[in-house]
Amino acid sequence: MAIVERIKASLRTIIWRRHARREAEDENISESMLEDALRKEFVLVEHYPQDPYGESALVLVLVDGKPVQVVLSPRENLCYLVTIYVPDPARWDPTFTRRKRK
């Protein structure tokens, strides 16, 4: 099963890491709004199959029209929400799906 399908299947139960909660609060993004947006639609940005803490992926989601990048680590029956951030336009292309070259 591809990473996008594994993420979708794991989103029924989302476990927020402490860092992700802090970042969401700093960005004024509610947990419920972010979770609803993820379950509705997201775009895979980067896949990290060799992450030492377990396979993970960076996805882009729109929360109340605002682009938010989220690192997720799907497991069989749940998904860890590792961190979130609002992408910096100086570092990302206009779609926020590709890093700009240095």
C-alpha positions in Angstrom: 0.0 0.0 0.0 1.4 3.4 -0.9 2.1 6.0 1.7 -0.9 8.2 0.8 -3.3 5.3 1.3 -1.6 4.3 4.5 -2.0 7.8 5.8 -5.6 8.0 4.9 -6.3 4.7 6.5 -4.5 5.8 9.7 -6.3 9.1 10.2 -9.2 7.7 12.2 -7.1 8.0 15.3 -4.6 10.9 15.4 -2.0 11.1 18.2 -0.6 14.6 18.6 3.0 14.9 19.7 3.7 17.6 22.2 5.7 19.7 19.7 2.8 19.6 17.2 0.4 20.9 19.8 2.7 23.8 20.7 3.2 24.7 17.0 -0.5 24.6 16.3 -1.2 26.9 19.3 1.5 29.3 18.2 -0.1 29.4 14.7 -3.6 29.7 16.1 -4.7 26.5 14.3 -7.2 24.4 16.2 -6.6 20.7 16.5 -10.1 19.9 15.3 -9.8 22.2 12.2 -6.5 20.6 11.3 -7.8 17.1 11.8 -10.9 17.8 9.7 -8.8 19.3 6.9 -6.4 16.3 6.9 -9.3 13.8 6.7 -10.8 15.8 3.9 -7.8 16.3 1.6 -4.0 16.7 1.7 -1.2 16.6 -0.8 1.9 14.6 -0.3 5.0 16.8 -0.4 7.8 14.5 0.8 8.1 10.9 1.8 10.6 9.7 4.4 10.6 5.9 4.3 13.9 5.6 6.2 13.0 7.9 9.1 14.8 6.4 12.2 11.6 6.9 14.2 9.4 5.1 11.6 8.2 6.0 8.2 6.8 9.5 7.9 5.7 12.0 5.3 5.3 15.8 4.9 1.9 16.7 3.6 0.3 20.0 2.7 -3.2 20.8 3.9 -5.3 24.0 3.8 -6.8 25.0 7.1 -9.3 27.8 6.8 -7.6 28.7 3.5 -4.2 28.9 5.1 -1.4 26.4 3.9 -0.1 24.2 6.6 2.6 21.6 6.3 2.3 18.6 8.6 4.6 15.7 9.3 2.7 12.5 9.8 3.8 9.0 10.8 1.2 6.5 10.0 0.9 3.2 11.9 -1.5 0.3 11.4 -4.4 1.7 13.4 -3.4 5.3 14.2 -1.3 8.2 12.9 1.2 10.3 14.8 1.1 14.0 14.1 4.7 14.8 14.6 4.8 18.6 13.9 3.1 21.3 11.9 4.1 24.6 10.5 3.0 27.3 8.2 5.5 27.2 5.3 7.8 30.1 4.6 7.2 31.5 1.1 10.9 32.3 0.8 11.8 28.6 1.1 8.9 27.0 -0.9 7.5 27.4 -4.4 4.0 29.1 -4.7 2.3 25.7 -4.3 4.2 25.0 -1.1 5.0 21.5 -2.5 8.6 22.1 -3.6 11.5 23.6 -1.8 13.2 26.5 -3.6 16.8 25.9 -4.6 19.4 27.7 -2.6 
